[in-house]
């Protein structure tokens, strides 16, 4: 019927030659428009789903290294200096993780040095306390020998002897 037809008229050569009429069924056009709308709806839904997946993946890629770094900071704050943060990228977070690992290694090294110095000072304190508290040389030698061999920081065996040189003779004065 005439109501179901969409008539499009186009002038040919600015109306000098004639007019071309094109007739399209409105039902066919409506079906085509509905198909386009349905396709566009699915396309938009697919793009949104892909966007959500990409956001989740990127979010996880960003938060995982930050979470590892935060856990490592917490561990170092509680005194644990043995752990390292894996460096998985060259971005700012990767640089931060590398710097954190360097800092932790330096802290561990300095802590070891401080423990060694503290042990040496403890040994010196024991020896000076014994030296000021006794006038007997053999007792002092025993305290010195025990102080030196009982601290593992010096990395010596728990055995030892002290000899006293008297002229061209050596005399054993203490042993452990």
Helices and strands as residue ranges (DSSP letters): G 2-4, E 5-12, E 18-25, H 26-77, H 92-133, H 137-149, G 152-154, E 161-166, E 169-175
